[in-house]
Amino acid sequence: MRKVWPSLLAIFIPKKFDLIAFLLGGASVLAFAPFEFSPVILVTLAGVFWLWMHAENRLDAFKRGLWFGLGLFGVGVSWLFSSMYFYSGVPLVAAVLATFAFVFFLSLYFALSGWLAFYFNDAKRPGLMLFVLLPAVWVLGEYLRGTLFGGFPFLQVGVTHLDTWLQGYAPVLGVLGMSWAVALSAGLLLWFVQQRSWLGPSTFLCLLWSIGGLLQQVQWVQPVGDPIDVALVQGNIPQEQKWLQENFYPTLKTYVAHTKQNMDADVVVWPETAIPTYYDVVEKGALHSFIKDARLLNTDIVAGVIDGNDDKDQYFNAMVNLSNPEARYYKSHLVPFSEFFPFHGVFAFLTNLFDIPFSTFTAGPSDQPPLMLGGQLAGLSVCYEMAFGEELARYLPEAKYLLTVSNDAWFAHTFEPAQQLQDVRLRALELGREVARSTNTGYTAIVGVDGQIKASIPAYEEGVLRGEVQPYEGMTFYAQWKRLPIEFMLFMIFAFILGKRYFLTGRFAKSEQPD
């Protein structure tokens, strides 16, 4: 036991190279939205690869990965502190501790990658390390972070290379495929510098990027039908006022007024929890006449609202078509420690610490069908769900476009709204469907199948984005196979390395012999 505590303490005492890793992690944020200076990530990844390759032992490699993560997430997801302290009423000390705990948890995935990098390190074959192993280790870390415990796919490096040739890999291998291409590029650059060899790495680098550029020319999907005229309402209701009783009617008047001015649209969309109460309350009360009139018109009015059962012991973060209330979507992938509390019996005390209205939602079914909106089937999602391309792929090929809503007022004036819009752009590329996105404070936008923003309105302003969404049919390779190719590639690489290390050398057999 005496040996354990010094080892644990050593993790939190940074050495020179740990601090360099921390700085590299913090600098990496410049590659993500809202900065989007993509070359930075190639330099910082090459830097952390070099640190891992020159680690003296497993603890050093573990620590360097951990401190890189503390830098990346400490800056990149600092918006978590803002949401807790300014909008959830969490005391300052508790907000700081909770943010650090979350950042530390996310950083453990990088620490694991560092440990694996040292474990598989082969100093005699640096080219193999940089070309095969380190990119695979990096992607494995991102894969685990995006899947375990519900998944936390924040700041995956693949999104940094939207608008470059590497985005051609998105419809084929998804964001993890793009991350692999970015990590491989960083490894090849380090190979070029470290080995003073230009022919091999430059050839592979040109080939990698050229294939990505050629893949951009592939037409994975085709337009079908006429464009859908959408009106995306951005109410710009401040989060600190959203749930106040005195603002309930003014909020509803804001959305109703904008809707009445756009009733000639095919689809009108209100953002997540635009109606800050149960649907049956407004259906029988404040919006009774409006909903009754909406049913007589041809316009679909999709509103973010809370929907509960009769006893209100279960309630859902929902989207309801006011013109056809039977058409509903219930958010299925909830945000941990915000919309639900894992191991509720253990963490029940946190519901009192966080002053969040409706903080224990029930998850909706994972197999909900697309809804008919504007004459075409649409796949629906709420906020956090846009980070999970493999889950949205369940709508395809039936859904011809995607509709998502969010309330980014929780993170107003932080990096988070821009980061989430970056995720939306990548989902459009991965799935080959245009995305209409309505938010409370921004960024409200329409994104094309090429990942480009077709139309948007300024953030933190009240308004309506009026535009057209083109339906598409067909399937991208990623939409068909999801993460299976990435999983197969990771399995084959690590199976080969382990097999070579143990079975072919006989070390495995020796390790099995009794003492």
N, C-alpha and C positions, 0 to 999 in steps of 0.2 A: 504493500500500500504506500510505503514511503517513496517508492520509485515512480508511482503513478502521478502524484501531485506535482512534482517538478516537471514532468512531461507535459501535463495540462497547462501549467503556468507558462511553460516555454512557448506555447502556441500564441499567447497574448503578449509576449515580449518580442517585438519585431527586431530583426537584425537588418543590416544594410540592404540586403537583397529583398527582404520582405517589404521594406519601405519603397523600394523601387517598384515592386509588384503592385503595391497600393497605388502609387502614382500612375502606373500604367493603366490600372483599372479605372481610376477616376478620369483619366484622359480619354478613355474609350467612349465615354458618354457623348463626346463631341461627334461621334460617327452616327448617333441616333438622332431622331427628331427631338427638338426642333432645329438642331444644328445641321445634321445630315452631311457632315464632311467625311465621306466614306473612307478615304485613304488612311485616316487615323487608325482604324481598327486593324488594318494590315500591319502597321508598325507595332501597335501594342500587343497584338497576338504573337507576332514574331518575337517580341521582347519576352513575353511570358514563356514561350516555347524554349527560348535560350536559357531562361532561369531554371526551367524544369530539367533540361538536359545537363546542366552544370550543378545540379543539387548534389550535396555530399551524401545525403541519406534520405530515407523516406519521409522523415519528419520535416526536413527542410523543403522537400517538394510539396508536401501537404500544406505547410505554412504559406509557401509562396502562392499556391492556388487560393488559399483562404484569404490572404491579404489582397490579392487581385480582386476577388469577389467583394471584399469589404469596400474597396475603392469604387468599383463599378456600381454596385447596388447602393452603397452609401450616398452616392451622388444621384444615380439614375432613378432610384425609387424613393427619393426623399419626399415625394409627394404624399407618402403614407403618413408622415408626421403631420403634414398640413391638414389632411382629412380628419385625423383624430383630434388634434389639439384645437383647431379653429372651428370645426363643424360638428364634432361628436362630443365635445365637452369633457374630453379626457384630460386630467391634470397634467401639467407640464412634465413632471418627472416620469409619470406612467407612460406618457406618449413617447418620450425619448427612449425609455427602456423597451417598450413594445416595438418601436421602429428598429432599434438595434437588434432585438431578438429576431425579427423577421429578416433583416439584412444578413445577420450571422447565419441563419438557417439556409438562406439562398446561397451564401458563400461556401457552404459545406460541399456543394456539388462541384465547385471548382477545386476545392481541397481534395476531393476524391479523385478528380481528373489528374491533379498533380501527383498524388500517391501512385496512381496507375501508370503515369508517365515514367516515374522512377522505377517502378516494378518491372516494366517491360523495356527499360532503357537498354540500348545496345550501342555502346560507344564505338564499336568497331564498324558499325554500319550507320553513320549519321544520315546518309541519304535516305535509307529506309525509314529511319525515325521521322524525318521531316516530311517525307512524301506519303507515308502510310500511317504510321502509328500515332503520331501526335494529332493529326487531323481527326482520326477515328476516336481517339480518347476525348477530344474536345466535343465531338458530336454526341458521343455516348453520354457525356455530362449534361448536355442540353436535352437529350432525349429523356433521361431520367428525371430531370427537373420539370419537364413538361408533362410527365405522366404520373409520377408517384404522388400520393396524397392529394389526388385531384388535379395536380399539375399547376405549375407557376411559370408559364412560358414568357416571362418578362425579359426584354432586352436580348432576344436571340440574335446573334450576329448576322444571320442571313438577311434580316430586314434592312441592314445598313447599306446593302448593295442593290436596292431598288434604283432604277434609272441607270444601271450599268448593264453590261452584257451578261453579267452573272444572273440577272433576273430571269433569263431564259430557262434556268433550271427549276423555277418555281412551279410551272404546270406539270413538271415531270416528277420531281422529288420533294416538292414542298419547301417550307422554310428550312427544314433540317438539311435538305439537299443544297440549298443556298449557303447555309452555315458551313457545310462540308467544303464547298467551293471556296469560300472566304478563308477558312482555316488552311486549306491546301495551298492557296495563294500565299498566305503568310509563311507557311513552311518552305515553299519554294524560294521566296525572297530571302529567307534566312539561310537556306542552303547556298544560294548565290553569293551572299556576303561572307558566310562563315568558311566555306570551302574554296573560295576564290575560283569557283567553277561556273562558267556561264552557259555552256552549251546544253547540258542536261536540264537544269532548272528553267532556263529561258524557253527551251523547246516545249517542255511540259506546260509552262505558264501560258504560252501563246496558244497551245492546243486547248487548254482548259477554257480560256476566255473566248476563243473562236467558236468552240462548240456551243457555249452559252449564247453567243451572238447569233449563230445559225438557228438555235432552238427558238429564238424570238420570232423567227420568220414562219414558224409552224402555226397553221390555223387550226387550233384544237377544237373550236366551237364555231357555230354559224348563227347569224341572226335569224330570228323567227318571229313573224307577226309584226304589227305596228308598234312603235315606241309608246310607252305608257307615260302619260302626263302626271307628274307627281308634284305635290306641294308639301314641303317639309317644314314644319313650324318650329321655330326656335324661340321659346318663350322668354329666355334669359331671366328666370326667376332666381334670385340669389338663394343659396343653400340655407343661409341663416334665417330666411323668411319663408321658405317653401312650406314648412310644416306648421306655421303659426295659424291659429284659428281665424284671426282677423284678416288673413290674406287668402283664405280659401275661395271666397266668391270673386275677388279681383283676379285671382289666377285663372279660374274657369272663364271669366269674361274675356281675358286675354286670348285664350285658345279658341273660344267660340267666335270672337270677332275676326280673327285671322282666317278661320275656317270658312265663315260666311263670305269672305272676300275671294275665296278660291274654290267655290263650289263647282266651278266648271272643270276642275281637275278630275282625273280618273281616280286618283288616290291622294288623300290628305293624311299626313302622319304627325301625331303628337309624340314627344319624346318619352323616355322612361319615367314612370310615375308622374306624368304630367297632371293626372288627377290624383291628388294626395290623400285618397281615402278609398274605401271599398266601392266597387263598381255598383253594387245593388243600392248603395246609399244615394248616389247621384242619379241612377236610373229612375228611382222613385221620387227623387227630390229635385235638386238644383238643375239637372240636365234632362228632366223628363220630357219637356216640350221639344228641346233640341234633338234628342235621340229619336223621338217619335217622328219628327219631320225628316230626319236623316234617312229613316227607313223607306221613305217615299221617293228618295232621289237615287240616282245611279252612281253617286260618288261613294266610294269606300272610305270611311273615316276610321283610321286605326289609332287607338289611343293607349298610351302606357297608363296602367292603373293597377290597383291591388284588388285581387279577386279572392274571396274566401268562401268556405263552406258555410252551411247554415249556422253552425255553432261557433264559427270563427276560431276554432281551435287549430285550424290549418288555413294558411293563406299563401297566395302565390304572387310573385312579381309577374304581371300579366300584360299581354297586349290583346285588346278587344276591338273588333270591328263594330263601331257604334251603329252602322247601317245594317249589320247582320250579327247581333250579339252571340249567336251560336258559334261563330267563327272566333276562336280564342287560342292564344298561345301562352303557355306557362313556362317561364324560364326554368331550364333543367340543370344548368351548371352554375351553381350558386358560389358566391365569393365567401371563402372561409373567414370567420371572425368579423363578418360584416352583415351578410345575409343569413348565415347560420353559424352555429358554434359546434365544431367537432367535439365528440365525447361530451355532450351537453351536461351530463351529470357532474363531470369533473370541472368544466369551465363555466358553470352556470353563473358564478359570481361576476364574470366579465360582462354579462348582459346589463348589470347595474353600473359597471364602470363606463361602458360606452352608451352615450345618450343618443342612440340611433333609433328613430321610429321604425317599427316593423323589422326588427333585427333577427328574427327567427323564422324566415320564410321556409316553406315546404318546396322541395324540388319537384318540378313537373316531370312527366314521362319523357324518356330519352328518345322515343320513337314517334313523336308527334308529326303528322303529315303537313306538307305545305298548304297554305291557304290561297284560295282564289281571290286575288286583289287586282282590280283594273283589267279584268278579263284574262289574266295569266296567273299561273301558280307561282307563289312566292315563298321562299324559305325565310323564316323569321328567327331572330335572335335578339338577345338583350345584353348590351354592354360587354361584360367580361367574356361572354361566349364567343365573341369574334376573334379571340386569341386561339381558338381551337379549330383549325381547318378540318381535321379528320372528323370532328363531330358535325360540322356544317355540311360535310360531303354526304351525309345521310339523306339530304333533301334531293340529291341528284340521282337520275337525270330529270325527274319530274318537274322540279322548280326551274323556272326560266329566268328568275332574277332573285336577289337577296334583299331583304329589308331588315335593318337593324336600328335600334334606338338606344340611347344612353343618357345618363344624367351626370356629366362630367363636372357639374358644379361642386361636387365633393372635392375636386382637385383643381379648382379654379386658379389660374395664373401660376401653374406649375408645369413640369414637363409632361405629365400624364396625358392630357388631351391630345397633344401632338403625337405622342408615342402610340396611342390607341388608333389614331387615324392612319399611322404607318402600318399597323396590323391590318386594318381594313383594306388598304391598298394591296397588301400581300395576299389576303384571302381572295380578292377578285382575280388576281393572277393565278393562284393555285387552282381555283374552282371553275374558272371560265364563266363567271357570271358578274353582271354589273351589280353594284351595291348602292342602295339608297339609304342614307344615314341621317336620322333626325336626332338632335341632341338639345338639351336645355340651354346650355351656354356656348356650345361649339365643341368640336368643329362639325357643323352640318354640311354634308357634301354628297355628291353623286360621283361614284368611281367607276371607270370603264374596265372592260376585261383586260386591258393592257396595263392596269394598275395606275393609270393616270387619273387625276381629278378632273372630271368633266365640268363640274360647276360647284361652287361653294359660296357661302356668305361669311362675313367677318364674325369672329368669335366675340362673345360678351356684348352682343347687340341683339335686340329684339327684331325679329323679321321672319320672312318666309322665303325658302329657296324653291323657286319654281323651275322645273326642268323636266327632261325626258330620260326615261330609263329604257334601254333597248333590251328586250327579252332575247335569250340565247338558248340553243339546244346543242346537245352533244356533251361529251365528257373529256376532260383532260386526263392524262395518264395518272396524275396524282389523285384526282377525284375517284378513279376506278380502284386504285391499289393502296391509296393512303400511305401509311408509314411502312408497309410491308417491305418494299425494296430497301429502305434504310435499315430496317431490322435485319434483313437477310445479309446486307453488306457488313454490318457490325458483327453479326454472328460469324460469318466466314473469316473475317480478318482476325478476330480474337481466337477463334477455334484453331486457325492455322498457326498463330503465334504460340498458343499454349501447347498445341500438338508438337510443334518443332522444339519447343523448350523442354518438354517433359518426355514425350513418347519417343521421338527420334533420337534423343541423346541418352535415353535410359535413366534420366534423373528421376522421372516419376516412379519407375520401378524400384529404384534405390530408396526413395522416400517412403515406399510402402513396406520395406523390410523392417522386421521387429528389431529393437535395440538388443 
